[in-house]
Amino acid sequence: LKNINLAFIPLIIILSFAQFFLGTLNIKLLTNPLVNIPFSKLFKYHTITWAAGTFIPGRIGEFGLVYFLREDGVMIGEGTAITVLDRLITIFTLGVFSTLGLFLLLTPFQAFSYLITLVLGLGVLSYIIFSKTGRRFMAKILRGYAKNFTGFSRTLFYYFRKQKKILVANLIITMGKWVLMTL
């Protein structure tokens, strides 16, 4: 800490705030078709769940957003779908950026092997989330709790069928957010 240039502190604070602002904007885009929650309230939800995500392994704490959205009339299944969509877009964005970096830093064979692993992982995850068989498998794992996630599939497919512009906007904002975070 002695060696930190204090002139960078204001810039770090501004970039951190911008990152939270863009993350909240993503959530606002995804929640707007279902319910109108004030931006300031979503900002609070986002920062709290982000903080929880930094302490809980796998950033699972960010799924706490589902709990907060429930207070505003969003069912658990719908809130989970919103959170999963936001996480999938983030994983996709980081995958694209990582792949570009891998091809710059590693041999083509090594980079391609990582790319195949990423594609396979996303494929398995997508199969579990989007296929009937995968969702039935998850329902078996969840057993009695599966009924709490009513509306997950309906909400998820609603965005892919009717709200593609929102998903593209979320993708663009997420890319901007990760560029800011990298800075």
N, C-alpha and C positions, 0 to 999 in steps of 0.2 A: 504493500500500500504506500510505502514511502516513495516509490519510484513512479507512481501514477502522475501523469500530467493533469493537474486539476482543471486545465482549460477544456478538457474533453468531457467533464462531468455534465455541463448543460446540454451538450450534443447527445450524450448517452440518454439523458432524461427525455429529450425531445424525440429521439428515435424510438425509445421504449413506449412513450405515449402514442406515437404514430402507429406502432405495431399493435397496441391494444385497440386503438381506434379502428384500424383495418380489420382486426379480428371481430370486433363488435359489428362492424358494417356487414361482414359476411353472415353473422348470425341474424342480423336485422333483415337481410335479403331473404334468408331461408325461412324466417318466422312470419314475415309479412303476409304471404298468401293464407296463412292459417289464423293469425291473430295479430293485432296491432299493439306491440309492446313499446313503450317509450325507449328511445335510444339510450338515455341515461340509465335506465333500469337494466337494460341489456349490457351496458358497459360494466355496471356493478357485477352482474352475473358472470360475465366473461372474465373479469379480473380475479374474482374469487375462485372460479373453477380452474383458471390458469395456475393460480398459486397452489391450489390443491394438487394439480397435475404435476407440479415440480417436486412434490414430496412423495407422491404415491407412484410406485413402479409402473412403467408402461404408460405414463400420463393418463391413467384411467380416471384420475380425479376430474378430468375435464368432462367426464360424463355426468358430473354433478349438475351440469346445465339442465339435464332432464328434470331434476328435482325442482330447480328454480322455475323452469317453464311451466311446470304443473301448477304452480301458484297463480299463473296467469291464464289458466284454462286450456293448456296444451296437454293432451293425454300422454301417458308414459310412452306408448308406442310411437306416437307422432314425434315427441321430443327425442326419442332414441333415434328415429329415422333422420331427423335434422342433424343430430350430433354425428351420426355415422356418415351421412353425406359430407359434412364438413371435414371429418377425419379422412375419408376416402380421397377427397379433393386435395387435401394436404399431403397425403401419402403419394398420390400421383405427381403432384408438383415437385416434391422432394425427390421422387424417383427420376423425374426428367432432369432436374439440376444435378443430381448425383451421377447419373449416367454420363452427362456431358463432362463432368469432372473426372470420372473414371477413365474415359477415353483420352483425356488430356494427360493424366498422371500415370496410367498403367499401360502395359502392353495390350494390343487389341484383343488377344486371347483372354487375358485376365478380365478386362473390361466387359467383354462379351459374356463371359461366364457369370459375372455379377448381374448383368442385364437379364440373362435367362432366369436367374434365381428370383429377381424382382418380378418379372413377368409371371412366372409360375406362382409365386406367393400372392400376387394380386389376383391371378386367375382363381386360385383356391378360395381366397377371401370373397371374391365376387360370386363364385358358385354358391357358397354358403349363404350369402346375403340375397342373391337374386333368383335362385332356382327354388322351385317348390320342394324338391328333395332336400336341399340344404336347409331350408326353413323348417321342414318337418324334423330334420335331425336336431336343429337347435331347440325346437319345441320339446322334443324328447329329453334333451339335456335339462331344460328349464322345468320340465314336468308341470307342476301346479302353478308355477309362476308365469308360464307362457301366456295365460289369459291377461296378465298385466300389460302385455305388449300388443294388445289389440290396436290396429291402425298402423302398425309399423310398415307392412307391405303396401297397404293402400297409399300411405303418405309417400313412401319411397318411389313407387311407380308413378304417382301423381307428378312428382318433380321431373322425372325422366320423360314423361309423355306430354305434360302441359307447361312446364316451367323450365324449359331448356335454356332460355335466356338468363334466368337467375343462376343456373349452374355454371354457365360460361362466365358470367360476371363474377361469381364466387371464385372461379379458377383464376381469372385475371387479377383479382384483388389478392388472392393467396400468393400468387407469384410476386406481386409487389411487396407483400408483407415479408416474404422470405428474403427478398433483396434488401429490405430495410434491416431485418434481423441480422443479415450477414454483415452489413455495414457496422 
